[in-house]
Amino acid sequence: MTVTLTFCIYFPSDVFNNLKIYVYDLPSKFNTDWLANDRCSNHLFAAEVALHKALLSLEGDVRTKDPHEADFFFVPVYVSCNFSTVNGFPAIGHARSLIKEAIELVSAQYPFWNRTILQTFGVTFKHPCQEVENVVIPPYISPVSLHKTQKNIPVTKERDIRVFFRGKMEIHPRNISGRFYSKRVRTEIWRSYGSDRRFYLQRQRFAGYQSEIARSVFCLCPLGWAPWSPRLVESVALGCVPVIIADGIRLPFPSAVRWPDISLTVAERDVGKLGEILEHVAETNLSVIQKNLEDPSVKRALLFNVPPQEGDATWQVLEALSKKLHRSATRKSNAFL
C-alpha cells in the first residue's frame, strides 16, 4: 500500500523522551479502502483514522521506519467505518474478523507483534480493556465542523439556552434484552425536566445541533450504553459547560485538561436534583468555569488535527505513551546491552 501525503510535520522525539512509533503498512482493505465513505473520517470513532493520518504525517524522530528501534506499534485497522443501513451508525459486526485477519498477517510476517499492546476505554470499573496498558482518548469530533459552527456564530450572540440536551431519551427505557438504556438516567431527565422552561430537551436528531450547543450555558452529557459521548468534546470546544452524568467515567488527558475546573459532575442518583444543582452553580462559580473554558489549550487538547499540532489530541497521545516507555520491549532489551 502506498499512501501519498501532501503535508508533513516535525515532532522532535526528545519532547517525548525519545519515543519511537512504527506504523504498520497494511493492505488497503484494512484501512484506506473504507475512506470511500466520507463518514469514515468524521464519525465519533474516527480517532482511529485521524491518528493514522497524523502519524503518517510526522516527519523526523517520533515516527520511525525501523521497527527494530520502535517502542510502540500502530496497527491501522478501521474497525468502525462500516455503517448500518438501518440507523446510519457504525456497525462493528465485521470488526472481529477484520482484526483477527490483521493480527494473523502482522504476527506471521513481522517479529514485533507481541512486544506491546495498547488499548483504550474510559471507565474506572472492571472492563477487559482496563486490564492492559491503556491511554484514554476523546471521541472524535471534526475540527472542520467546529470551525464552521464557530464561524457562523455572531460575536455578540448571547447564550439564550440555559440547559441543553438533544439525543435519545426513552420513555420506556427497557430494551428487548431487558437492559435499561442509560440506566434510566435520560428517561429521568425527560420526565423531570421535559416541561421545565429552563431546559431545552430534544429527542430528535438535528444535523446542526452544534449551533445549539454554542447557544447554551450548560450542556448535559449523560451516559448512554457507554459512559462517554461526543457531546463532551463538542461542549468544551464550543464553550458550553459540560454536565457529566456518568458514574465511573475516566476522562481523557487529565494532565492537560483540568476537568474539575471546566465541567460539572453529577452523580447518576442525583439526576432528580439537577435543576437545583445547576441553579446553585449559576449563582456561585459559573463565571469562573466559563472563563476556564475559554483557554484555547484546553480545546486544542481534545481535537485530532491533520496534520497534528503542538498540544492537540495526537500530541497528548504521544506524551501519554512517552510516560509508558518502561513498558517498551525495546527499552528493556537495550538496558541489558
C-alpha positions in Angstrom: 0.0 0.0 0.0 1.3 3.4 -0.9 -0.1 6.5 0.9 0.7 9.9 -0.6 0.6 12.8 1.7 0.8 16.5 0.8 2.0 17.7 4.2 4.4 16.7 7.0 5.2 18.0 10.4 8.2 17.5 12.7 7.6 16.5 16.3 11.0 16.3 18.0 11.3 13.0 19.9 13.2 14.5 22.8 10.0 16.2 23.8 8.5 12.7 24.3 11.6 11.1 25.9 12.8 9.9 22.5 9.6 7.9 21.9 9.6 5.8 18.7 6.5 4.6 16.9 6.4 2.3 13.9 3.3 2.3 11.7 2.4 -1.0 10.1 1.9 -0.7 6.3 -1.1 -3.0 6.0 -3.0 -3.7 2.8 -5.6 -1.0 2.0 -8.6 -3.3 2.7 -7.9 -2.9 6.4 -7.9 0.9 6.3 -7.9 3.3 3.3 -10.4 1.4 1.2 -13.0 2.4 3.8 -12.4 6.1 3.2 -14.6 5.8 0.1 -17.4 6.6 2.5 -16.9 10.2 3.7 -18.4 9.4 7.1 -15.4 7.2 7.8 -13.2 10.2 8.6 -15.8 12.2 10.5 -17.9 9.9 12.8 -17.5 9.6 16.6 -15.0 6.7 16.4 -12.9 8.3 13.7 -9.9 8.9 16.0 -8.5 5.7 14.6 -8.5 7.3 11.2 -7.2 10.7 12.4 -4.4 9.1 14.4 -3.3 7.0 11.4 -3.2 10.1 9.2 -1.4 12.2 11.9 1.2 9.5 12.5 1.9 9.2 8.8 2.4 12.9 8.5 5.0 13.0 11.2 8.5 13.7 9.8 11.6 13.1 11.9 12.3 11.3 15.1 8.9 10.2 16.6 7.8 8.0 13.6 10.5 5.5 12.9 10.7 3.4 9.7 12.9 0.9 11.5 10.7 -1.4 13.6 13.7 -2.7 15.5 14.0 0.6 17.3 10.3 1.2 17.9 8.7 1.4 21.4 5.1 1.2 20.2 3.5 -0.1 17.0 0.4 1.4 15.4 -1.8 -1.2 13.6 -4.2 0.7 11.3 -7.4 -1.2 11.1 -10.5 0.9 10.6 -13.0 -1.3 12.5 -15.7 1.4 12.9 -16.1 2.5 9.3 -18.8 0.1 8.3 -22.2 1.8 8.7 -25.6 0.3 9.4 -28.1 0.9 6.6 -30.9 0.9 9.3 -29.7 3.7 11.5 -26.5 5.0 9.9 -24.4 4.4 13.0 -21.1 2.4 12.9 -21.8 -1.3 12.6 -18.9 -3.3 14.1 -20.1 -6.8 13.4 -17.2 -7.2 10.9 -14.6 -5.9 13.4 -13.8 -9.3 15.0 -12.9 -11.0 11.7 -11.1 -7.9 10.3 -8.9 -7.6 13.4 -8.3 -11.3 13.5 -7.1 -11.3 9.9 -4.9 -8.2 10.6 -3.3 -9.8 13.7 -2.7 -13.1 11.8 -1.0 -11.1 9.0 1.1 -9.0 11.3 2.2 -11.8 13.6 3.1 -14.0 10.7 5.1 -11.5 8.8 6.6 -9.4 11.5 8.6 -10.4 14.6 7.4 -7.4 16.6 3.7 -8.1 17.3 3.9 -9.5 20.8 6.0 -6.6 22.2 3.3 -4.4 23.4 -0.4 -3.8 23.0 -2.2 -0.5 23.6 -6.0 -0.3 24.1 -8.3 2.4 25.2 -11.6 2.6 27.1 -12.6 5.2 29.6 -14.1 3.7 32.7 -13.0 3.1 36.2 -14.9 -0.1 36.8 -13.8 -3.6 35.7 -13.5 -3.9 31.9 -11.3 -6.1 29.7 -9.7 -3.0 28.1 -8.7 -1.7 31.5 -6.7 -4.8 32.3 -3.9 -3.9 29.9 -1.8 -0.8 29.5 -4.1 1.9 28.0 -4.5 5.5 27.2 -7.9 7.1 27.3 -8.6 9.3 24.3 -11.5 11.6 23.5 -14.2 10.7 20.9 -13.5 12.2 17.5 -15.1 15.5 16.5 -14.2 17.1 13.2 -12.3 20.3 13.7 -13.6 21.5 10.4 -17.3 21.1 11.5 -16.5 23.0 14.7 -14.8 25.8 12.8 -17.8 26.2 10.6 -20.1 26.4 13.6 -17.9 28.9 15.3 -17.6 31.0 12.1 -21.4 31.3 11.9 -21.9 32.5 15.5 -22.2 36.3 15.8 -19.6 37.7 18.3 -22.3 39.4 20.3 -24.6 36.4 20.4 -25.9 35.7 23.9 -26.3 32.1 25.2 -30.0 32.0 25.3 -30.4 28.3 26.1 -30.0 27.6 29.8 -29.7 23.8 29.8 -29.4 21.8 26.6 -29.6 18.2 25.6 -30.5 16.6 22.2 -30.4 12.9 21.9 -32.1 9.6 22.7 -34.4 9.8 25.7 -36.7 6.8 26.0 -40.0 6.9 27.8 -39.8 3.2 28.3 -36.1 2.5 28.5 -36.0 -1.3 28.8 -34.8 -2.8 25.5 -35.5 -6.2 24.1 -32.7 -7.7 26.1 -34.1 -6.4 29.3 -31.4 -3.8 29.9 -32.3 -0.2 30.7 -30.7 2.3 28.3 -28.7 5.0 30.1 -29.5 3.2 33.3 -32.8 5.2 33.1 -30.8 8.5 33.6 -32.0 10.0 30.3 -35.6 8.9 31.0 -35.5 10.6 34.4 -34.2 13.8 32.8 -37.0 13.8 30.3 -39.7 13.0 33.0 -38.4 15.5 35.5 -37.5 18.4 33.2 -39.3 17.9 29.9 -41.8 20.7 30.8 -39.2 22.9 32.7 -38.7 26.1 30.7 -35.0 26.2 31.9 -34.3 23.0 30.0 -34.2 22.7 26.2 -34.6 19.0 25.7 -35.0 17.5 22.2 -35.3 13.8 21.3 -35.0 14.2 17.5 -31.7 14.2 15.6 -30.7 17.5 14.0 -27.6 17.9 11.8 -27.0 21.5 13.0 -27.1 20.7 16.7 -23.6 22.2 17.3 -25.2 25.6 16.8 -27.5 24.8 19.7 -24.5 23.9 21.9 -22.9 27.2 21.1 -26.1 28.9 22.3 -26.2 27.0 25.6 -24.8 27.7 29.1 -25.0 24.1 30.4 -24.8 21.0 28.1 -25.9 17.7 29.6 -23.6 14.8 28.9 -25.4 11.7 30.4 -24.3 8.2 29.7 -25.9 6.1 27.0 -24.8 2.5 26.6 -21.3 3.8 27.3 -20.4 6.5 29.8 -19.0 8.9 27.2 -20.2 10.6 24.1 -19.0 13.2 21.6 -21.1 15.8 23.4 -18.3 16.1 25.9 -15.8 17.3 23.4 -18.3 19.4 21.5 -19.4 21.2 24.7 -15.9 22.1 25.7 -14.9 23.2 22.2 -18.0 25.4 21.9 -17.8 26.9 25.4 -20.8 25.2 26.9 -20.2 23.9 30.5 -20.4 20.1 30.2 -22.5 18.5 32.9 -21.2 14.9 33.1 -23.7 12.4 34.4 -21.9 9.1 34.1 -20.6 7.3 37.2 -17.3 5.6 36.6 -16.2 7.6 33.6 -12.5 8.1 33.0 -11.8 11.4 31.2 -9.1 11.9 28.7 -5.8 13.7 29.2 -6.2 14.9 32.8 -2.8 16.4 32.9 -3.7 18.7 30.0 -7.4 19.2 30.7 -8.3 20.1 34.3 -11.8 18.7 34.1 -12.9 19.8 37.6 -12.2 23.4 36.5 -14.2 23.3 33.3 -17.1 20.9 33.9 -19.6 19.7 36.4 -20.1 16.1 37.6 -23.5 15.0 38.8 -23.9 11.5 40.2 -26.5 9.4 38.4 -28.5 9.0 41.6 -28.8 12.8 41.9 -30.2 13.5 38.4 -33.6 14.4 40.1 -31.8 17.3 41.8 -30.3 18.5 38.5 -32.3 21.8 38.4 -31.2 22.7 42.0 -27.6 21.8 41.3 -27.3 23.9 38.2 -29.0 26.9 39.8 -26.6 26.8 42.6 -23.6 26.8 40.2 -25.2 29.6 38.2 -25.4 31.7 41.4 -21.8 30.9 42.6 -19.0 29.9 40.3 -20.4 29.7 36.8 -18.4 32.7 35.5 -15.1 31.1 36.8 -15.9 27.8 34.9 -16.8 29.7 31.7 -13.5 31.7 31.9 -11.6 28.4 32.3 -13.4 27.1 29.2 -12.1 30.0 27.2 -8.5 28.6 27.4 -7.6 27.6 23.8 -5.1 25.0 25.0 -8.0 23.0 26.6 -10.0 22.9 23.4 -6.9 22.1 21.4 -6.0 19.1 23.6 -9.3 17.3 22.7 -9.2 17.7 18.9 -7.3 15.4 16.5 -5.9 17.7 13.8 -4.4 16.6 10.5 -1.6 17.4 10.3 -1.2 17.3 14.1 -0.4 20.4 16.1 1.5 21.0 19.2 -0.7 20.4 22.2 -3.6 18.7 20.3 -5.0 15.3 20.9 -2.3 13.5 18.9 0.3 15.4 20.9 -1.4 14.3 24.1 -1.4 10.6 23.0 2.3 10.8 22.2 3.0 12.4 25.6 0.9 9.7 27.4 2.8 7.0 25.6 6.1 8.5 26.5 5.2 8.1 30.1 4.8 4.3 29.5 8.2 3.7 27.9 9.0 1.4 30.8 6.7 -1.0 29.1 8.7 -0.9 25.9 10.4 -4.2 25.0 13.0 -2.1 23.1 13.9 -0.1 26.2 14.1 -3.3 28.3 16.3 -5.1 25.9 18.6 -2.0 25.5 19.0 -1.9 29.3 21.0 -5.2 29.1 23.3 -4.1 26.2 
